[in-house]
Amino acid sequence: MNPKDIRTSTDPDLAGSYAAMLRAAKSAEDLAIKTNTSILVSLDGKDVELTAADLIKLRDQEAQQSDL
């Protein structure tokens, strides 16, 4: 596994793929919330199931942190 940050790549397509992955993740979260389903994510190398309620709670926490 390459620990180098993909955003620093000299290839613009590769560097831009990071933003695309973030958009895809947000879209998956939006859909999970809309359909009241769970998604499976990897956190610190462990697979974790996040429910729609968990996702809403995380978004609320992120919104509060950005207000500070």
N, C-alpha and C positions, 0 to 999 in steps of 0.2 A: 504494500500500500504506500502510495506517495503522500507524505505529509505536507507537501507544498500547497499553499493556498491557490485554488483554481482561478481565483479572480486576478491573480498576478501573471497569468499566462500571456505570452506574446501573441497567441492565436486569439483574435477577437471573438470568434465563435465559441471557443472554449471558455474564455473569460465571461462572456455573456450568458453562458449556460447556467451560471450560479443564480442569476436573477430569475431565469426561467424556472429553475427548480423551486425557488421560493414562491413564485406565482402558482405553480402547480400544487405545492403543499397547501397554500392558502385556499385554493379552489377545492381541494379534497376536504379540508376542514369545513368550508362553507357548505358543501354538499352533505357532510356528516351531520352538521347542525340542522340543516333544512329537513333531512330525512330522519332525524333522531336515531342515528346509528353510530357505531364506534369505528375508529380507525386504529390501525396498528402502526406504531412508530418505534424507532430505535432511539433510546436515551441512554447515553453513557455505555453503549454497547449491549444494552438489554432491550428486548422487545417488550413494549408496554402498550396495553390497550387503553385508549382514551375514549370515553363516552362523549356524547354530545354535551352533556352537562359539564364534564371536565373541560372540554374545549371552550365553552362559554365562560367558565370560571377563569381559565388561563387568559382569555382575551380581555376580560374585565381587569385582571391584574396588570396586564401589559398596558392597558389604557390608563390606569392609575399611575403607573410608573412613568409614562410619557408625559403626564400632566405635571410632574414634579420638576 
